[in-house]
């Protein structure tokens, strides 16, 4: 049976990916409007909603993509390989800037890195038989781990966690929960994970530190990262990673709540009734998230349980509004831009983070300061965008929007030609 796409969900995904592209690609990281930055520690900015929204959307899509709940070895293999392909794509972002080839430098090295990028992208997003997908995904993962722990200097500090890696883990767990458990079990699992994570973070003493705490770099999640991910964490951090091991546990619940909302959309009731149920659930989640915030502060970096409830509540309310406007009121004008972004998120995820790294590698003499070198990314921004704005933060935002416009054109071409890239 051919399943009809839920347009409101595609639009929501498009809005989320578009915002992700804006916040990840300012013209100048030194001048960014505060809503487009993550909260310093506790709190939640619009930027802090991007990641949990995407995890939630993925959860919603699971029952819509496989509503019959048919499970066999083939289904399990598809879920495993899709998860592994996402995981490997995510790790590649961290390897790209560290790839060394026979002592090459400058443009020859960049060309080599881009050639490897095309190869890895094709291997992880290309259409092959299940057997070939298995071999490619496991082989690439093995190569990553070998390089990271081989002692080779270029890769000894390459980061292993990341956004796509966490999304892959959540997708794997939530898909299996959907296919193998009842709704009651799914709810109990979600509650247990949130309460269990709260107990771990607030009750268990931190080895070598002392009492349980929720401070940057000294909490239990940071300690676990420092032990298991030593040397392979986010740049600029020494003892913790924002997509670390322990904080991945509560992020699974973002996917579970999304799954439960997706199941509401499959109920045999009217669309208005579905919207009402989602609206009530979203409001309740926001309320309980804010209540929990008083003792377990909303915090993206350690993905607190209150953060899970608050962000999934906002995501549910936002999806409800879009569902009412687009799928109930049948008002679709003005949403085409976001739809174009929403049907092709993986290609944006993969290449939009590679392109800036590649542009930085292209260096030449600065025509305005011959004694200095400048990379192509800085040149395009400093001389093609920034001079048109008196406010440096507005100029920085304009740089991000120009990048969005370029991607919109690319995605429009894909959309017109019905090209959808999936893992």
C-alpha positions, 0 to 999 in steps of 0.5 A: 500500500502506498502511504500518503506523506503527512505534509505538515510533518514534512514542513515541520522537518523542513523548518527544523533543518532550515533553522539548523543550517542558519545556526550552524553557518553564521557569517562570523561566529564572533557576531551572532544574535543570541537566539541563534546561539545555544544557551551557555548552560541552563536554559533554552534558546530557539537554537536549543530546539533544533536537535530535539525537534529533529529527534521528535520528528523522526519518532513521529515518522516511525509509525507513519512509515511502518504502520503495520508493525510487521517484524522479521529478520529482514525488518530488523536488518533494515533498521540496523543498517539504516541506523549504522549508515546514519552513525557513519555519516555523522562520524565522517564530519569529524574525520573530514578535516583530519584526512591525510593523504601521502603528505599532500597539502593545499588543493591536492589534499582538498581534492583528495578529501572531496573524492573520499567524501563522494565515495563515503557519501555514495557508500552510505546513501547509495541504493544497494542490496542489503548484503552490500549495505551491510558490508559497506556500513560495517567496513566504514565503521571499522575503518573509523575505529581503527584510525581513531585508536591506531595511534596515528597522530592525525586521528588521535583526537578525532571526535566520535560522538555527534548529532547524527550519531545520537539520532542513529542510536535513538532511531534504532532503539525507538524503532525496535520499541515500536515493533516489539512492544505495546504502547504501555511498555513504551510509556513505561520505558520513557518514564523509567529512562527520564526518572533513572537519568535524573536519579543518576545525575543528582544522586550518584557521587562523581568519582574523583570529584565528590558529590553529585552535581549538574555543573559543566565538566564535573557532573557524572555524564562528563566523568563517563565521557572522560573515561570512555571517550578520552581524546575523542570529544567535542573540540574545546572540551576536555572532560565532556561531550554535548552528545556524550554517552550518558546524556544519550539515554534521555534523548531516546525519550524524545523519540519515544514521545514522537512515536506516541504522537505518530500513533495518535495520527494513525488513530481511527478518529477525526483529524480535529480529535487528533489535533485536540489530543496532540494539543493537550499532550503538548501543553501537558509536556511543557507544563511538567517540563517547566515544573521539573526545571525547578529541581532538574534545570532545562539544559541541552548540554546534558540533555536533562529530563526537564529539557526532554519534556519541555522540548517535546511539548513545544514540538508537539504543539508546533506540529499540532498547529501545522497539522491544523493549518495544512492537513485540516484547514487545507491551507498549503500556500506559503509552505512550499519552501519548507516542504522542499527542505523537509523531504531531503534532510539527509543530503543537507545534513551531510554536505552542508557541514562539509562545504564550509570545511572545504572552503576554509582549505582554499587559501590565497593572498589577500588582495586587500592585505598582500602580506596575509593569506585568506581562505575562500570562506572568509573572503566571500563573507568579508568582501561579498556580504559584510560591507553591505551591513553596518551591524556586524551581527546583521551581516553575520545573519545575512551570511547564513541566509545567503547559504540558505538561499544557495541550498534552497536552489539546490534542494528545489532542483532535487525536488523538481526532479524527484531526487530524494537522498536516504540512508 
